[in-house]
Amino acid sequence: MLGDEKSVILSFDDGPAPLAALESILQTLRQEEIKAEFYVLGDEVRQYPEAARMIVDQGHDIQNHSWSHSDLERATEQSVRSELERTQNIIKKTTGVTPTKIRPPYGAGGFRGHLDPELVEVARDLSLDIVTWDIDTEDWKAPQGLGPEKINNIESQFEQQPRKESFNILMHVQTGTARDLPAFISRLRGWGFTIAEP
């Protein structure tokens, strides 16, 4: 089977808003007894502090996804520092948790072999590991969510990495994903994957 003796971690970018989608995702994770990681935007944490606290209170990891979803690879060192530092500070102030990972928006400057030197330097200064993903659900593309076409694409991404044993699956906090998440989780389990804690 596709997922025999393999595990996945569920991760969600761009939260904590929209709030209805976040609440639905959190409810599904609670029902399925899954812990996930949320890469949040500093500016949204500023606008929706309760939502950020909800993520942490329910036992999920909260991590840095920049302040304003800018392309950090093209940004100056000063701008990268501001994007990451402000986000670290607001997450810590709001939730009491200091993030340990940065997932750059679009993965820009974050992939091995294409690491952006300014991002590397700032991340090191802030004790952040730069992370990306192994499986891109493309859940944001129309039609939004995790429907049959997306599932076929996800399956082929797993098949293209036969030696890998642990996968990080990228999703987003959005309505379509929230709607399709229960079916997607049961599909992953049907493939034989264990859903691991981040």
TAWO-V734802 format. One record per run of one state. SS is the DSSP state (A for helix, B for strand, O for the rest). FROM is the first residue (numbers start at 1). LEN is the number of residues. Records with the same first field share a line. If there is no record, write none. Layout:
SS: FROM-LEN ; FROM-LEN
//
This chain:
O: 1-6 ; 16-3 ; 33-4 ; 41-1 ; 48-1 ; 58-3 ; 65-12 ; 96-5 ; 103-2 ; 108-9 ; 126-3 ; 131-4 ; 137-11 ; 160-6 ; 173-2 ; 191-3 ; 196-3
B: 7-9 ; 37-4 ; 61-4 ; 101-2 ; 129-2 ; 135-2 ; 166-7 ; 194-2
A: 19-14 ; 42-6 ; 49-9 ; 77-19 ; 105-3 ; 117-9 ; 148-12 ; 175-16
//
